[in-house]
């Protein structure tokens, strides 16, 4: 029997988007790095901006999204929690 493909949880998606935007990336690059569709990334980024986890930065003609210090803290805490849970099981 083939292995069932498991969908990512919302928190995994958020952590992936924040990790992809650490150095400041355009929406399309975040989409490719996170392996997500544009509509989902756009929706998540809007919520992450509202939560203060990511910021929109105008660089010349392009708009890039950069993870804030609060977002970096989230990614660090999330990865630590995930590692602790993996050790416990």
HTML snippet that shows the backbone in 3Dmol.js (N, CA, C, O; Angstrom):
<script src="https://3Dmol.org/build/3Dmol-min.js"></script>
<div id="view" style="width:600px;height:400px;position:relative"></div>
<script>
const pdb = `
ATOM      1  N   UNK A   1       0.839  -1.176   0.000  1.00  0.00           N
ATOM      2  CA  UNK A   1       0.000   0.000   0.000  1.00  0.00           C
ATOM      3  C   UNK A   1       0.889   1.247   0.000  1.00  0.00           C
ATOM      4  O   UNK A   1       1.877   1.294   0.733  1.00  0.00           O
ATOM      5  N   UNK A   2       0.562   2.226  -0.788  1.00  0.00           N
ATOM      6  CA  UNK A   2       1.361   3.453  -0.889  1.00  0.00           C
ATOM      7  C   UNK A   2       1.236   4.277   0.392  1.00  0.00           C
ATOM      8  O   UNK A   2       0.190   4.308   1.039  1.00  0.00           O
ATOM      9  N   UNK A   3       2.327   4.935   0.730  1.00  0.00           N
ATOM     10  CA  UNK A   3       2.319   5.798   1.916  1.00  0.00           C
ATOM     11  C   UNK A   3       1.420   7.004   1.639  1.00  0.00           C
ATOM     12  O   UNK A   3       1.437   7.570   0.546  1.00  0.00           O
ATOM     13  N   UNK A   4       0.656   7.373   2.623  1.00  0.00           N
ATOM     14  CA  UNK A   4      -0.256   8.505   2.492  1.00  0.00           C
ATOM     15  C   UNK A   4       0.505   9.808   2.678  1.00  0.00           C
ATOM     16  O   UNK A   4       1.259   9.956   3.639  1.00  0.00           O
ATOM     17  N   UNK A   5       0.313  10.740   1.777  1.00  0.00           N
ATOM     18  CA  UNK A   5       0.967  12.035   1.868  1.00  0.00           C
ATOM     19  C   UNK A   5       0.257  12.876   2.928  1.00  0.00           C
ATOM     20  O   UNK A   5      -0.966  13.015   2.900  1.00  0.00           O
ATOM     21  N   UNK A   6       1.015  13.424   3.844  1.00  0.00           N
ATOM     22  CA  UNK A   6       0.455  14.200   4.937  1.00  0.00           C
ATOM     23  C   UNK A   6       0.567  15.690   4.637  1.00  0.00           C
ATOM     24  O   UNK A   6       1.630  16.165   4.236  1.00  0.00           O
ATOM     25  N   UNK A   7      -0.500  16.415   4.825  1.00  0.00           N
ATOM     26  CA  UNK A   7      -0.489  17.865   4.642  1.00  0.00           C
ATOM     27  C   UNK A   7       0.210  18.532   5.828  1.00  0.00           C
ATOM     28  O   UNK A   7       0.212  18.015   6.945  1.00  0.00           O
ATOM     29  N   UNK A   8       0.795  19.680   5.553  1.00  0.00           N
ATOM     30  CA  UNK A   8       1.458  20.426   6.623  1.00  0.00           C
ATOM     31  C   UNK A   8       0.445  21.173   7.473  1.00  0.00           C
ATOM     32  O   UNK A   8      -0.579  21.646   6.981  1.00  0.00           O
ATOM     33  N   UNK A   9       0.752  21.267   8.743  1.00  0.00           N
ATOM     34  CA  UNK A   9      -0.083  22.031   9.672  1.00  0.00           C
ATOM     35  C   UNK A   9       0.141  23.523   9.430  1.00  0.00           C
ATOM     36  O   UNK A   9       1.165  23.920   8.875  1.00  0.00           O
ATOM     37  N   UNK A  10      -0.802  24.331   9.841  1.00  0.00           N
ATOM     38  CA  UNK A  10      -0.732  25.794   9.645  1.00  0.00           C
ATOM     39  C   UNK A  10       0.541  26.372  10.265  1.00  0.00           C
ATOM     40  O   UNK A  10       1.177  27.241   9.668  1.00  0.00           O
ATOM     41  N   UNK A  11       0.915  25.900  11.451  1.00  0.00           N
ATOM     42  CA  UNK A  11       2.121  26.412  12.119  1.00  0.00           C
ATOM     43  C   UNK A  11       3.385  26.054  11.336  1.00  0.00           C
ATOM     44  O   UNK A  11       4.328  26.845  11.289  1.00  0.00           O
ATOM     45  N   UNK A  12       3.412  24.869  10.723  1.00  0.00           N
ATOM     46  CA  UNK A  12       4.550  24.487   9.876  1.00  0.00           C
ATOM     47  C   UNK A  12       4.662  25.428   8.680  1.00  0.00           C
ATOM     48  O   UNK A  12       5.759  25.840   8.304  1.00  0.00           O
ATOM     49  N   UNK A  13       3.530  25.759   8.093  1.00  0.00           N
ATOM     50  CA  UNK A  13       3.511  26.666   6.944  1.00  0.00           C
ATOM     51  C   UNK A  13       4.002  28.049   7.348  1.00  0.00           C
ATOM     52  O   UNK A  13       4.794  28.663   6.632  1.00  0.00           O
ATOM     53  N   UNK A  14       3.541  28.538   8.484  1.00  0.00           N
ATOM     54  CA  UNK A  14       3.968  29.847   8.975  1.00  0.00           C
ATOM     55  C   UNK A  14       5.471  29.861   9.224  1.00  0.00           C
ATOM     56  O   UNK A  14       6.161  30.794   8.813  1.00  0.00           O
ATOM     57  N   UNK A  15       5.980  28.832   9.894  1.00  0.00           N
ATOM     58  CA  UNK A  15       7.424  28.758  10.173  1.00  0.00           C
ATOM     59  C   UNK A  15       8.224  28.688   8.881  1.00  0.00           C
ATOM     60  O   UNK A  15       9.295  29.287   8.791  1.00  0.00           O
ATOM     61  N   UNK A  16       7.729  27.973   7.882  1.00  0.00           N
ATOM     62  CA  UNK A  16       8.418  27.861   6.593  1.00  0.00           C
ATOM     63  C   UNK A  16       8.459  29.211   5.883  1.00  0.00           C
ATOM     64  O   UNK A  16       9.492  29.591   5.332  1.00  0.00           O
ATOM     65  N   UNK A  17       7.343  29.937   5.892  1.00  0.00           N
ATOM     66  CA  UNK A  17       7.298  31.260   5.255  1.00  0.00           C
ATOM     67  C   UNK A  17       8.248  32.221   5.965  1.00  0.00           C
ATOM     68  O   UNK A  17       8.988  32.957   5.313  1.00  0.00           O
ATOM     69  N   UNK A  18       8.230  32.216   7.289  1.00  0.00           N
ATOM     70  CA  UNK A  18       9.122  33.101   8.043  1.00  0.00           C
ATOM     71  C   UNK A  18      10.582  32.752   7.794  1.00  0.00           C
ATOM     72  O   UNK A  18      11.420  33.646   7.682  1.00  0.00           O
ATOM     73  N   UNK A  19      10.894  31.473   7.708  1.00  0.00           N
ATOM     74  CA  UNK A  19      12.270  31.047   7.433  1.00  0.00           C
ATOM     75  C   UNK A  19      12.707  31.462   6.033  1.00  0.00           C
ATOM     76  O   UNK A  19      13.856  31.852   5.825  1.00  0.00           O
ATOM     77  N   UNK A  20      11.789  31.377   5.078  1.00  0.00           N
ATOM     78  CA  UNK A  20      12.103  31.760   3.696  1.00  0.00           C
ATOM     79  C   UNK A  20      12.349  33.257   3.559  1.00  0.00           C
ATOM     80  O   UNK A  20      13.069  33.686   2.657  1.00  0.00           O
ATOM     81  N   UNK A  21      11.754  34.059   4.450  1.00  0.00           N
ATOM     82  CA  UNK A  21      11.837  35.519   4.333  1.00  0.00           C
ATOM     83  C   UNK A  21      12.875  36.141   5.263  1.00  0.00           C
ATOM     84  O   UNK A  21      12.886  37.361   5.430  1.00  0.00           O
ATOM     85  N   UNK A  22      13.732  35.350   5.863  1.00  0.00           N
ATOM     86  CA  UNK A  22      14.703  35.891   6.825  1.00  0.00           C
ATOM     87  C   UNK A  22      15.579  36.970   6.200  1.00  0.00           C
ATOM     88  O   UNK A  22      15.808  38.010   6.817  1.00  0.00           O
ATOM     89  N   UNK A  23      16.066  36.741   5.003  1.00  0.00           N
ATOM     90  CA  UNK A  23      16.961  37.723   4.386  1.00  0.00           C
ATOM     91  C   UNK A  23      16.231  38.744   3.527  1.00  0.00           C
ATOM     92  O   UNK A  23      16.862  39.600   2.908  1.00  0.00           O
ATOM     93  N   UNK A  24      14.898  38.659   3.486  1.00  0.00           N
ATOM     94  CA  UNK A  24      14.105  39.581   2.676  1.00  0.00           C
ATOM     95  C   UNK A  24      13.917  39.019   1.285  1.00  0.00           C
ATOM     96  O   UNK A  24      14.867  38.958   0.504  1.00  0.00           O
ATOM     97  N   UNK A  25      12.708  38.611   0.968  1.00  0.00           N
ATOM     98  CA  UNK A  25      12.416  37.994  -0.325  1.00  0.00           C
ATOM     99  C   UNK A  25      11.136  38.556  -0.920  1.00  0.00           C
ATOM    100  O   UNK A  25      10.265  39.042  -0.199  1.00  0.00           O
ATOM    101  N   UNK A  26      11.031  38.485  -2.234  1.00  0.00           N
ATOM    102  CA  UNK A  26       9.799  38.847  -2.915  1.00  0.00           C
ATOM    103  C   UNK A  26       8.785  37.727  -2.714  1.00  0.00           C
ATOM    104  O   UNK A  26       9.154  36.596  -2.399  1.00  0.00           O
ATOM    105  N   UNK A  27       7.527  38.044  -2.897  1.00  0.00           N
ATOM    106  CA  UNK A  27       6.450  37.082  -2.669  1.00  0.00           C
ATOM    107  C   UNK A  27       6.663  35.800  -3.479  1.00  0.00           C
ATOM    108  O   UNK A  27       6.474  34.700  -2.959  1.00  0.00           O
ATOM    109  N   UNK A  28       7.049  35.935  -4.730  1.00  0.00           N
ATOM    110  CA  UNK A  28       7.245  34.768  -5.586  1.00  0.00           C
ATOM    111  C   UNK A  28       8.359  33.867  -5.062  1.00  0.00           C
ATOM    112  O   UNK A  28       8.232  32.643  -5.096  1.00  0.00           O
ATOM    113  N   UNK A  29       9.442  34.457  -4.581  1.00  0.00           N
ATOM    114  CA  UNK A  29      10.544  33.656  -4.058  1.00  0.00           C
ATOM    115  C   UNK A  29      10.144  32.929  -2.775  1.00  0.00           C
ATOM    116  O   UNK A  29      10.551  31.789  -2.550  1.00  0.00           O
ATOM    117  N   UNK A  30       9.358  33.581  -1.948  1.00  0.00           N
ATOM    118  CA  UNK A  30       8.848  32.914  -0.740  1.00  0.00           C
ATOM    119  C   UNK A  30       7.977  31.735  -1.152  1.00  0.00           C
ATOM    120  O   UNK A  30       8.061  30.657  -0.563  1.00  0.00           O
ATOM    121  N   UNK A  31       7.147  31.940  -2.158  1.00  0.00           N
ATOM    122  CA  UNK A  31       6.264  30.891  -2.651  1.00  0.00           C
ATOM    123  C   UNK A  31       7.079  29.665  -3.089  1.00  0.00           C
ATOM    124  O   UNK A  31       6.738  28.537  -2.734  1.00  0.00           O
ATOM    125  N   UNK A  32       8.143  29.882  -3.853  1.00  0.00           N
ATOM    126  CA  UNK A  32       8.962  28.769  -4.324  1.00  0.00           C
ATOM    127  C   UNK A  32       9.730  28.100  -3.187  1.00  0.00           C
ATOM    128  O   UNK A  32       9.787  26.873  -3.115  1.00  0.00           O
ATOM    129  N   UNK A  33      10.320  28.900  -2.300  1.00  0.00           N
ATOM    130  CA  UNK A  33      11.085  28.339  -1.185  1.00  0.00           C
ATOM    131  C   UNK A  33      10.214  27.533  -0.233  1.00  0.00           C
ATOM    132  O   UNK A  33      10.652  26.515   0.304  1.00  0.00           O
ATOM    133  N   UNK A  34       8.980  27.986  -0.022  1.00  0.00           N
ATOM    134  CA  UNK A  34       8.067  27.315   0.896  1.00  0.00           C
ATOM    135  C   UNK A  34       7.269  26.201   0.213  1.00  0.00           C
ATOM    136  O   UNK A  34       6.583  25.425   0.880  1.00  0.00           O
ATOM    137  N   UNK A  35       7.362  26.126  -1.120  1.00  0.00           N
ATOM    138  CA  UNK A  35       6.639  25.124  -1.905  1.00  0.00           C
ATOM    139  C   UNK A  35       5.130  25.223  -1.655  1.00  0.00           C
ATOM    140  O   UNK A  35       4.466  24.238  -1.334  1.00  0.00           O
ATOM    141  N   UNK A  36       4.618  26.442  -1.815  1.00  0.00           N
ATOM    142  CA  UNK A  36       3.194  26.715  -1.598  1.00  0.00           C
ATOM    143  C   UNK A  36       2.649  27.490  -2.788  1.00  0.00           C
ATOM    144  O   UNK A  36       3.413  28.065  -3.564  1.00  0.00           O
ATOM    145  N   UNK A  37       1.329  27.505  -2.932  1.00  0.00           N
ATOM    146  CA  UNK A  37       0.749  28.275  -4.023  1.00  0.00           C
ATOM    147  C   UNK A  37       0.664  29.756  -3.635  1.00  0.00           C
ATOM    148  O   UNK A  37       0.712  30.114  -2.458  1.00  0.00           O
ATOM    149  N   UNK A  38       0.537  30.594  -4.651  1.00  0.00           N
ATOM    150  CA  UNK A  38       0.582  32.042  -4.453  1.00  0.00           C
ATOM    151  C   UNK A  38      -0.539  32.542  -3.545  1.00  0.00           C
ATOM    152  O   UNK A  38      -0.307  33.385  -2.678  1.00  0.00           O
ATOM    153  N   UNK A  39      -1.749  32.026  -3.740  1.00  0.00           N
ATOM    154  CA  UNK A  39      -2.891  32.494  -2.949  1.00  0.00           C
ATOM    155  C   UNK A  39      -2.687  32.212  -1.462  1.00  0.00           C
ATOM    156  O   UNK A  39      -2.996  33.058  -0.623  1.00  0.00           O
ATOM    157  N   UNK A  40      -2.171  31.037  -1.134  1.00  0.00           N
ATOM    158  CA  UNK A  40      -1.937  30.688   0.268  1.00  0.00           C
ATOM    159  C   UNK A  40      -0.837  31.552   0.875  1.00  0.00           C
ATOM    160  O   UNK A  40      -0.974  32.025   2.003  1.00  0.00           O
ATOM    161  N   UNK A  41       0.253  31.763   0.136  1.00  0.00           N
ATOM    162  CA  UNK A  41       1.346  32.601   0.638  1.00  0.00           C
ATOM    163  C   UNK A  41       0.859  34.030   0.842  1.00  0.00           C
ATOM    164  O   UNK A  41       1.163  34.650   1.861  1.00  0.00           O
ATOM    165  N   UNK A  42       0.118  34.551  -0.105  1.00  0.00           N
ATOM    166  CA  UNK A  42      -0.395  35.924  -0.012  1.00  0.00           C
ATOM    167  C   UNK A  42      -1.282  36.086   1.220  1.00  0.00           C
ATOM    168  O   UNK A  42      -1.163  37.070   1.950  1.00  0.00           O
ATOM    169  N   UNK A  43      -2.171  35.123   1.448  1.00  0.00           N
ATOM    170  CA  UNK A  43      -3.064  35.154   2.602  1.00  0.00           C
ATOM    171  C   UNK A  43      -2.281  35.069   3.914  1.00  0.00           C
ATOM    172  O   UNK A  43      -2.544  35.821   4.853  1.00  0.00           O
ATOM    173  N   UNK A  44      -1.324  34.153   3.968  1.00  0.00           N
ATOM    174  CA  UNK A  44      -0.526  33.990   5.190  1.00  0.00           C
ATOM    175  C   UNK A  44       0.332  35.219   5.473  1.00  0.00           C
ATOM    176  O   UNK A  44       0.428  35.660   6.618  1.00  0.00           O
ATOM    177  N   UNK A  45       0.953  35.770   4.439  1.00  0.00           N
ATOM    178  CA  UNK A  45       1.814  36.946   4.615  1.00  0.00           C
ATOM    179  C   UNK A  45       0.997  38.120   5.141  1.00  0.00           C
ATOM    180  O   UNK A  45       1.479  38.880   5.982  1.00  0.00           O
ATOM    181  N   UNK A  46      -0.229  38.276   4.660  1.00  0.00           N
ATOM    182  CA  UNK A  46      -1.087  39.350   5.149  1.00  0.00           C
ATOM    183  C   UNK A  46      -1.328  39.198   6.661  1.00  0.00           C
ATOM    184  O   UNK A  46      -1.263  40.177   7.404  1.00  0.00           O
ATOM    185  N   UNK A  47      -1.601  37.982   7.100  1.00  0.00           N
ATOM    186  CA  UNK A  47      -1.802  37.720   8.527  1.00  0.00           C
ATOM    187  C   UNK A  47      -0.538  37.885   9.340  1.00  0.00           C
ATOM    188  O   UNK A  47      -0.582  38.365  10.472  1.00  0.00           O
ATOM    189  N   UNK A  48       0.596  37.488   8.767  1.00  0.00           N
ATOM    190  CA  UNK A  48       1.881  37.618   9.469  1.00  0.00           C
ATOM    191  C   UNK A  48       2.283  39.083   9.617  1.00  0.00           C
ATOM    192  O   UNK A  48       2.892  39.461  10.618  1.00  0.00           O
ATOM    193  N   UNK A  49       1.946  39.907   8.627  1.00  0.00           N
ATOM    194  CA  UNK A  49       2.207  41.350   8.737  1.00  0.00           C
ATOM    195  C   UNK A  49       1.368  41.928   9.874  1.00  0.00           C
ATOM    196  O   UNK A  49       1.863  42.706  10.690  1.00  0.00           O
ATOM    197  N   UNK A  50       0.093  41.541   9.917  1.00  0.00           N
ATOM    198  CA  UNK A  50      -0.806  42.036  10.972  1.00  0.00           C
ATOM    199  C   UNK A  50      -0.333  41.613  12.361  1.00  0.00           C
ATOM    200  O   UNK A  50      -0.521  42.339  13.337  1.00  0.00           O
ATOM    201  N   UNK A  51       0.280  40.437  12.443  1.00  0.00           N
ATOM    202  CA  UNK A  51       0.769  39.925  13.727  1.00  0.00           C
ATOM    203  C   UNK A  51       2.154  40.472  14.083  1.00  0.00           C
ATOM    204  O   UNK A  51       2.640  40.246  15.191  1.00  0.00           O
ATOM    205  N   UNK A  52       2.788  41.184  13.157  1.00  0.00           N
ATOM    206  CA  UNK A  52       4.107  41.751  13.418  1.00  0.00           C
ATOM    207  C   UNK A  52       5.240  40.751  13.277  1.00  0.00           C
ATOM    208  O   UNK A  52       6.331  40.975  13.801  1.00  0.00           O
ATOM    209  N   UNK A  53       4.997  39.647  12.574  1.00  0.00           N
ATOM    210  CA  UNK A  53       6.029  38.621  12.404  1.00  0.00           C
ATOM    211  C   UNK A  53       6.839  38.806  11.129  1.00  0.00           C
ATOM    212  O   UNK A  53       7.931  38.256  10.992  1.00  0.00           O
ATOM    213  N   UNK A  54       6.301  39.575  10.206  1.00  0.00           N
ATOM    214  CA  UNK A  54       6.977  39.845   8.937  1.00  0.00           C
ATOM    215  C   UNK A  54       6.668  41.286   8.567  1.00  0.00           C
ATOM    216  O   UNK A  54       5.618  41.814   8.932  1.00  0.00           O
ATOM    217  N   UNK A  55       7.583  41.923   7.842  1.00  0.00           N
ATOM    218  CA  UNK A  55       7.353  43.307   7.442  1.00  0.00           C
ATOM    219  C   UNK A  55       7.531  43.451   5.938  1.00  0.00           C
ATOM    220  O   UNK A  55       8.278  42.704   5.307  1.00  0.00           O
ATOM    221  N   UNK A  56       6.836  44.417   5.388  1.00  0.00           N
ATOM    222  CA  UNK A  56       6.915  44.731   3.971  1.00  0.00           C
ATOM    223  C   UNK A  56       7.904  45.873   3.806  1.00  0.00           C
ATOM    224  O   UNK A  56       7.772  46.914   4.449  1.00  0.00           O
ATOM    225  N   UNK A  57       8.902  45.675   2.939  1.00  0.00           N
ATOM    226  CA  UNK A  57       9.946  46.675   2.747  1.00  0.00           C
ATOM    227  C   UNK A  57      10.012  47.040   1.272  1.00  0.00           C
ATOM    228  O   UNK A  57      10.095  46.162   0.413  1.00  0.00           O
ATOM    229  N   UNK A  58       9.976  48.347   0.977  1.00  0.00           N
ATOM    230  CA  UNK A  58      10.090  48.830  -0.398  1.00  0.00           C
ATOM    231  C   UNK A  58      11.568  48.997  -0.733  1.00  0.00           C
ATOM    232  O   UNK A  58      12.268  49.775  -0.085  1.00  0.00           O
ATOM    233  N   UNK A  59      12.046  48.268  -1.745  1.00  0.00           N
ATOM    234  CA  UNK A  59      13.437  48.390  -2.183  1.00  0.00           C
ATOM    235  C   UNK A  59      13.437  48.747  -3.664  1.00  0.00           C
ATOM    236  O   UNK A  59      13.269  47.881  -4.522  1.00  0.00           O
ATOM    237  N   UNK A  60      13.625  50.009  -3.951  1.00  0.00           N
ATOM    238  CA  UNK A  60      13.566  50.443  -5.348  1.00  0.00           C
ATOM    239  C   UNK A  60      12.171  50.231  -5.897  1.00  0.00           C
ATOM    240  O   UNK A  60      11.204  50.783  -5.372  1.00  0.00           O
ATOM    241  N   UNK A  61      12.057  49.430  -6.957  1.00  0.00           N
ATOM    242  CA  UNK A  61      10.757  49.140  -7.557  1.00  0.00           C
ATOM    243  C   UNK A  61      10.083  47.932  -6.914  1.00  0.00           C
ATOM    244  O   UNK A  61       8.868  47.766  -7.023  1.00  0.00           O
ATOM    245  N   UNK A  62      10.859  47.098  -6.251  1.00  0.00           N
ATOM    246  CA  UNK A  62      10.327  45.843  -5.715  1.00  0.00           C
ATOM    247  C   UNK A  62       9.889  45.977  -4.255  1.00  0.00           C
ATOM    248  O   UNK A  62      10.414  46.791  -3.495  1.00  0.00           O
ATOM    249  N   UNK A  63       8.926  45.162  -3.900  1.00  0.00           N
ATOM    250  CA  UNK A  63       8.498  45.046  -2.507  1.00  0.00           C
ATOM    251  C   UNK A  63       8.988  43.689  -2.021  1.00  0.00           C
ATOM    252  O   UNK A  63       8.697  42.660  -2.629  1.00  0.00           O
ATOM    253  N   UNK A  64       9.733  43.696  -0.923  1.00  0.00           N
ATOM    254  CA  UNK A  64      10.208  42.443  -0.344  1.00  0.00           C
ATOM    255  C   UNK A  64       9.616  42.291   1.048  1.00  0.00           C
ATOM    256  O   UNK A  64       9.218  43.264   1.688  1.00  0.00           O
ATOM    257  N   UNK A  65       9.570  41.065   1.491  1.00  0.00           N
ATOM    258  CA  UNK A  65       9.036  40.752   2.815  1.00  0.00           C
ATOM    259  C   UNK A  65      10.170  40.189   3.650  1.00  0.00           C
ATOM    260  O   UNK A  65      10.890  39.290   3.217  1.00  0.00           O
ATOM    261  N   UNK A  66      10.322  40.725   4.850  1.00  0.00           N
ATOM    262  CA  UNK A  66      11.432  40.364   5.721  1.00  0.00           C
ATOM    263  C   UNK A  66      10.906  39.971   7.089  1.00  0.00           C
ATOM    264  O   UNK A  66      10.036  40.638   7.648  1.00  0.00           O
ATOM    265  N   UNK A  67      11.437  38.891   7.615  1.00  0.00           N
ATOM    266  CA  UNK A  67      11.038  38.419   8.931  1.00  0.00           C
ATOM    267  C   UNK A  67      11.528  39.394   9.996  1.00  0.00           C
ATOM    268  O   UNK A  67      12.691  39.798   9.982  1.00  0.00           O
ATOM    269  N   UNK A  68      10.653  39.770  10.911  1.00  0.00           N
ATOM    270  CA  UNK A  68      10.998  40.691  11.995  1.00  0.00           C
ATOM    271  C   UNK A  68      11.677  39.920  13.130  1.00  0.00           C
ATOM    272  O   UNK A  68      11.657  38.689  13.133  1.00  0.00           O
ATOM    273  N   UNK A  69      12.278  40.625  14.094  1.00  0.00           N
ATOM    274  CA  UNK A  69      12.850  39.937  15.260  1.00  0.00           C
ATOM    275  C   UNK A  69      11.815  39.070  15.995  1.00  0.00           C
ATOM    276  O   UNK A  69      12.141  37.993  16.495  1.00  0.00           O
ATOM    277  N   UNK A  70      10.570  39.551  16.053  1.00  0.00           N
ATOM    278  CA  UNK A  70       9.496  38.763  16.664  1.00  0.00           C
ATOM    279  C   UNK A  70       9.263  37.475  15.862  1.00  0.00           C
ATOM    280  O   UNK A  70       9.027  36.415  16.441  1.00  0.00           O
ATOM    281  N   UNK A  71       9.331  37.572  14.543  1.00  0.00           N
ATOM    282  CA  UNK A  71       9.181  36.407  13.675  1.00  0.00           C
ATOM    283  C   UNK A  71      10.331  35.428  13.836  1.00  0.00           C
ATOM    284  O   UNK A  71      10.124  34.215  13.843  1.00  0.00           O
ATOM    285  N   UNK A  72      11.550  35.956  13.965  1.00  0.00           N
ATOM    286  CA  UNK A  72      12.721  35.096  14.190  1.00  0.00           C
ATOM    287  C   UNK A  72      12.601  34.336  15.505  1.00  0.00           C
ATOM    288  O   UNK A  72      12.976  33.167  15.596  1.00  0.00           O
ATOM    289  N   UNK A  73      12.079  35.009  16.516  1.00  0.00           N
ATOM    290  CA  UNK A  73      11.850  34.374  17.809  1.00  0.00           C
ATOM    291  C   UNK A  73      10.821  33.255  17.675  1.00  0.00           C
ATOM    292  O   UNK A  73      10.984  32.183  18.258  1.00  0.00           O
ATOM    293  N   UNK A  74       9.766  33.506  16.908  1.00  0.00           N
ATOM    294  CA  UNK A  74       8.750  32.483  16.673  1.00  0.00           C
ATOM    295  C   UNK A  74       9.359  31.252  16.016  1.00  0.00           C
ATOM    296  O   UNK A  74       9.108  30.128  16.452  1.00  0.00           O
ATOM    297  N   UNK A  75      10.157  31.455  14.970  1.00  0.00           N
ATOM    298  CA  UNK A  75      10.771  30.332  14.249  1.00  0.00           C
ATOM    299  C   UNK A  75      11.683  29.538  15.183  1.00  0.00           C
ATOM    300  O   UNK A  75      11.659  28.307  15.185  1.00  0.00           O
ATOM    301  N   UNK A  76      12.480  30.243  15.970  1.00  0.00           N
ATOM    302  CA  UNK A  76      13.389  29.585  16.910  1.00  0.00           C
ATOM    303  C   UNK A  76      12.617  28.766  17.939  1.00  0.00           C
ATOM    304  O   UNK A  76      12.947  27.606  18.185  1.00  0.00           O
ATOM    305  N   UNK A  77      11.598  29.361  18.535  1.00  0.00           N
ATOM    306  CA  UNK A  77      10.785  28.659  19.535  1.00  0.00           C
ATOM    307  C   UNK A  77      10.039  27.477  18.921  1.00  0.00           C
ATOM    308  O   UNK A  77       9.955  26.408  19.526  1.00  0.00           O
ATOM    309  N   UNK A  78       9.504  27.671  17.726  1.00  0.00           N
ATOM    310  CA  UNK A  78       8.762  26.601  17.054  1.00  0.00           C
ATOM    311  C   UNK A  78       9.668  25.414  16.749  1.00  0.00           C
ATOM    312  O   UNK A  78       9.293  24.263  16.974  1.00  0.00           O
ATOM    313  N   UNK A  79      10.865  25.699  16.235  1.00  0.00           N
ATOM    314  CA  UNK A  79      11.807  24.617  15.925  1.00  0.00           C
ATOM    315  C   UNK A  79      12.253  23.881  17.182  1.00  0.00           C
ATOM    316  O   UNK A  79      12.404  22.660  17.163  1.00  0.00           O
ATOM    317  N   UNK A  80      12.465  24.613  18.276  1.00  0.00           N
ATOM    318  CA  UNK A  80      12.849  23.986  19.543  1.00  0.00           C
ATOM    319  C   UNK A  80      11.721  23.091  20.066  1.00  0.00           C
ATOM    320  O   UNK A  80      11.976  21.984  20.541  1.00  0.00           O
ATOM    321  N   UNK A  81      10.495  23.563  19.982  1.00  0.00           N
ATOM    322  CA  UNK A  81       9.343  22.782  20.432  1.00  0.00           C
ATOM    323  C   UNK A  81       9.192  21.520  19.574  1.00  0.00           C
ATOM    324  O   UNK A  81       8.946  20.430  20.090  1.00  0.00           O
ATOM    325  N   UNK A  82       9.342  21.687  18.275  1.00  0.00           N
ATOM    326  CA  UNK A  82       9.231  20.548  17.360  1.00  0.00           C
ATOM    327  C   UNK A  82      10.302  19.503  17.661  1.00  0.00           C
ATOM    328  O   UNK A  82      10.025  18.304  17.635  1.00  0.00           O
ATOM    329  N   UNK A  83      11.529  19.957  17.948  1.00  0.00           N
ATOM    330  CA  UNK A  83      12.616  19.037  18.282  1.00  0.00           C
ATOM    331  C   UNK A  83      12.340  18.324  19.594  1.00  0.00           C
ATOM    332  O   UNK A  83      12.603  17.127  19.716  1.00  0.00           O
ATOM    333  N   UNK A  84      11.818  19.037  20.566  1.00  0.00           N
ATOM    334  CA  UNK A  84      11.487  18.424  21.877  1.00  0.00           C
ATOM    335  C   UNK A  84      10.410  17.369  21.723  1.00  0.00           C
ATOM    336  O   UNK A  84      10.487  16.303  22.334  1.00  0.00           O
ATOM    337  N   UNK A  85       9.412  17.659  20.913  1.00  0.00           N
ATOM    338  CA  UNK A  85       8.340  16.683  20.686  1.00  0.00           C
ATOM    339  C   UNK A  85       8.839  15.462  19.931  1.00  0.00           C
ATOM    340  O   UNK A  85       8.386  14.346  20.185  1.00  0.00           O
ATOM    341  N   UNK A  86       9.765  15.663  19.011  1.00  0.00           N
ATOM    342  CA  UNK A  86      10.326  14.541  18.252  1.00  0.00           C
ATOM    343  C   UNK A  86      11.129  13.625  19.173  1.00  0.00           C
ATOM    344  O   UNK A  86      11.102  12.404  19.012  1.00  0.00           O
ATOM    345  N   UNK A  87      11.838  14.204  20.129  1.00  0.00           N
ATOM    346  CA  UNK A  87      12.617  13.409  21.095  1.00  0.00           C
ATOM    347  C   UNK A  87      11.706  12.634  22.031  1.00  0.00           C
ATOM    348  O   UNK A  87      12.047  11.529  22.454  1.00  0.00           O
ATOM    349  N   UNK A  88      10.551  13.199  22.357  1.00  0.00           N
ATOM    350  CA  UNK A  88       9.638  12.567  23.306  1.00  0.00           C
ATOM    351  C   UNK A  88       8.913  11.364  22.713  1.00  0.00           C
ATOM    352  O   UNK A  88       8.446  10.496  23.450  1.00  0.00           O
ATOM    353  N   UNK A  89       8.817  11.308  21.388  1.00  0.00           N
ATOM    354  CA  UNK A  89       8.078  10.197  20.770  1.00  0.00           C
ATOM    355  C   UNK A  89       8.977   9.104  20.296  1.00  0.00           C
ATOM    356  O   UNK A  89       8.502   8.105  19.756  1.00  0.00           O
TER     357      UNK A  89
END
`;
const viewer = $3Dmol.createViewer("view");
viewer.addModel(pdb, "pdb");
viewer.setStyle({}, {cartoon: {color: "spectrum"}});
viewer.zoomTo();
viewer.render();
</script>
